[in-house]
Structure formats: C-alpha cells, structure tokens
Amino acid sequence: MKKAFAFIILLFSSLHSFSQSQVEMADGMRSSGKIYVVVGGLITILLGILLFLILIDKKVRDIEKRINKK
C-alpha cells in the first residue's frame, strides 16, 4: 500500500513539473491555426476506432447469441 501511494505521489509531481514547460512547436502551431487541423485529425481517428470497436462488439454479440441458441 505504501508503494502504491508513493508511486501516485511521484506520478502527480512529475506531471506537474512537465506541465510548466513551454513547447515552442505547440505555440507556433496554435498561432498559425494548424493545431486545429491536428486536433481534428486526432478526433477523426479516435472516432473511427470507437466506431470500429462498436461494430465489432455488435457482430460478436450476434455470433454469441447464435451459438447460445444451438
């Protein structure tokens, strides 16, 4: 339990130190408006993966129903 608590504290302290650094590339992309293209692309990819997983789950559920009927 102590190890897990120490790990969580170290994790959050490292995240806090990373969040304070400035990233020049992100600032440049934000100022030119290209960051919205990147975010849009990522959202499109993630939605595609989510849709794919939902369709696969539906197909597996249908196959499981057919197997259980026999």
Distance bins in CASP14 RR format, pairs under 12 A and 6 or more apart:
PFRMAT RR
TARGET T0000
AUTHOR 0000-0000-0000
RMODE 2
METHOD distances of the structure
MODEL  1
1 7 0 0 0 0 0 1 0 0 0 0 0
1 8 0 0 0 0 0 1 0 0 0 0 0
2 8 0 0 0 0 0 1 0 0 0 0 0
2 9 0 0 0 0 0 1 0 0 0 0 0
3 9 0 0 0 0 0 1 0 0 0 0 0
3 10 0 0 0 0 0 1 0 0 0 0 0
4 10 0 0 0 0 0 1 0 0 0 0 0
4 11 0 0 0 0 0 1 0 0 0 0 0
5 11 0 0 0 0 0 1 0 0 0 0 0
5 12 0 0 0 0 0 1 0 0 0 0 0
6 12 0 0 0 0 0 1 0 0 0 0 0
6 13 0 0 0 0 0 1 0 0 0 0 0
7 13 0 0 0 0 0 1 0 0 0 0 0
7 14 0 0 0 0 0 1 0 0 0 0 0
8 14 0 0 0 0 0 1 0 0 0 0 0
8 15 0 0 0 0 0 1 0 0 0 0 0
9 15 0 0 0 0 0 1 0 0 0 0 0
9 16 0 0 0 0 0 1 0 0 0 0 0
10 16 0 0 0 0 0 1 0 0 0 0 0
10 17 0 0 0 0 0 1 0 0 0 0 0
11 17 0 0 0 0 0 1 0 0 0 0 0
11 18 0 0 0 0 0 1 0 0 0 0 0
12 18 0 0 0 0 0 1 0 0 0 0 0
12 19 0 0 0 0 0 1 0 0 0 0 0
13 19 0 0 0 0 0 1 0 0 0 0 0
13 20 0 0 0 0 0 1 0 0 0 0 0
14 20 0 0 0 0 0 1 0 0 0 0 0
14 21 0 0 0 0 0 1 0 0 0 0 0
15 21 0 0 0 0 0 1 0 0 0 0 0
21 27 0 0 0 0 0 1 0 0 0 0 0
22 28 0 0 0 0 0 1 0 0 0 0 0
22 30 0 0 0 0 0 1 0 0 0 0 0
23 29 0 0 0 0 1 0 0 0 0 0 0
23 30 0 0 0 0 1 0 0 0 0 0 0
23 35 0 0 0 0 0 1 0 0 0 0 0
24 30 0 0 0 0 0 1 0 0 0 0 0
24 31 0 0 0 0 0 1 0 0 0 0 0
25 31 0 0 0 0 0 1 0 0 0 0 0
25 32 0 0 0 0 0 1 0 0 0 0 0
25 34 0 0 0 0 0 1 0 0 0 0 0
25 35 0 0 0 0 1 0 0 0 0 0 0
25 38 0 0 0 0 0 1 0 0 0 0 0
26 32 0 0 0 0 0 1 0 0 0 0 0
26 33 0 0 0 0 0 1 0 0 0 0 0
26 34 0 0 0 0 0 1 0 0 0 0 0
26 35 1 0 0 1 0 0 0 0 0 0 0
26 38 0 0 0 0 1 0 0 0 0 0 0
26 39 0 0 0 0 0 1 0 0 0 0 0
27 33 0 0 0 0 0 1 0 0 0 0 0
27 34 0 0 0 0 0 1 0 0 0 0 0
27 35 0 0 0 0 1 0 0 0 0 0 0
28 34 1 0 0 1 0 0 0 0 0 0 0
28 35 0 0 0 0 1 0 0 0 0 0 0
28 38 0 0 0 0 0 1 0 0 0 0 0
29 35 1 0 1 0 0 0 0 0 0 0 0
29 36 0 0 0 0 1 0 0 0 0 0 0
29 37 0 0 0 0 1 0 0 0 0 0 0
29 38 1 0 0 1 0 0 0 0 0 0 0
29 39 0 0 0 0 1 0 0 0 0 0 0
30 36 0 0 0 0 1 0 0 0 0 0 0
30 37 0 0 0 0 0 1 0 0 0 0 0
30 38 0 0 0 0 1 0 0 0 0 0 0
30 39 0 0 0 0 0 1 0 0 0 0 0
32 38 0 0 0 0 0 1 0 0 0 0 0
33 39 0 0 0 0 0 1 0 0 0 0 0
33 40 0 0 0 0 0 1 0 0 0 0 0
34 40 0 0 0 0 0 1 0 0 0 0 0
34 41 0 0 0 0 0 1 0 0 0 0 0
35 41 0 0 0 0 0 1 0 0 0 0 0
35 42 0 0 0 0 0 1 0 0 0 0 0
36 42 0 0 0 0 0 1 0 0 0 0 0
36 43 0 0 0 0 0 1 0 0 0 0 0
37 43 0 0 0 0 0 1 0 0 0 0 0
37 44 0 0 0 0 0 1 0 0 0 0 0
38 44 0 0 0 0 0 1 0 0 0 0 0
38 45 0 0 0 0 0 1 0 0 0 0 0
39 45 0 0 0 0 0 1 0 0 0 0 0
39 46 0 0 0 0 0 1 0 0 0 0 0
40 46 0 0 0 0 1 0 0 0 0 0 0
40 47 0 0 0 0 1 0 0 0 0 0 0
41 47 0 0 0 0 1 0 0 0 0 0 0
41 48 0 0 0 0 0 1 0 0 0 0 0
42 48 0 0 0 0 0 1 0 0 0 0 0
42 49 0 0 0 0 0 1 0 0 0 0 0
43 49 0 0 0 0 0 1 0 0 0 0 0
43 50 0 0 0 0 0 1 0 0 0 0 0
44 50 0 0 0 0 0 1 0 0 0 0 0
44 51 0 0 0 0 0 1 0 0 0 0 0
45 51 0 0 0 0 0 1 0 0 0 0 0
45 52 0 0 0 0 0 1 0 0 0 0 0
46 52 0 0 0 0 0 1 0 0 0 0 0
46 53 0 0 0 0 0 1 0 0 0 0 0
47 53 0 0 0 0 0 1 0 0 0 0 0
47 54 0 0 0 0 0 1 0 0 0 0 0
48 54 0 0 0 0 1 0 0 0 0 0 0
48 55 0 0 0 0 1 0 0 0 0 0 0
48 56 0 0 0 0 0 1 0 0 0 0 0
49 55 0 0 0 0 0 1 0 0 0 0 0
49 56 0 0 0 0 0 1 0 0 0 0 0
50 56 0 0 0 0 0 1 0 0 0 0 0
50 57 0 0 0 0 0 1 0 0 0 0 0
51 57 0 0 0 0 0 1 0 0 0 0 0
51 58 0 0 0 0 0 1 0 0 0 0 0
52 58 0 0 0 0 0 1 0 0 0 0 0
52 59 0 0 0 0 0 1 0 0 0 0 0
53 59 0 0 0 0 0 1 0 0 0 0 0
53 60 0 0 0 0 0 1 0 0 0 0 0
54 60 0 0 0 0 0 1 0 0 0 0 0
54 61 0 0 0 0 0 1 0 0 0 0 0
55 61 0 0 0 0 0 1 0 0 0 0 0
55 62 0 0 0 0 0 1 0 0 0 0 0
56 62 0 0 0 0 0 1 0 0 0 0 0
56 63 0 0 0 0 0 1 0 0 0 0 0
57 63 0 0 0 0 0 1 0 0 0 0 0
57 64 0 0 0 0 0 1 0 0 0 0 0
58 64 0 0 0 0 0 1 0 0 0 0 0
58 65 0 0 0 0 0 1 0 0 0 0 0
59 65 0 0 0 0 0 1 0 0 0 0 0
59 66 0 0 0 0 0 1 0 0 0 0 0
60 66 0 0 0 0 0 1 0 0 0 0 0
60 67 0 0 0 0 0 1 0 0 0 0 0
61 67 0 0 0 0 0 1 0 0 0 0 0
61 68 0 0 0 0 0 1 0 0 0 0 0
62 68 0 0 0 0 0 1 0 0 0 0 0
62 69 0 0 0 0 0 1 0 0 0 0 0
63 69 0 0 0 0 0 1 0 0 0 0 0
63 70 0 0 0 0 0 1 0 0 0 0 0
64 70 0 0 0 0 0 1 0 0 0 0 0
END
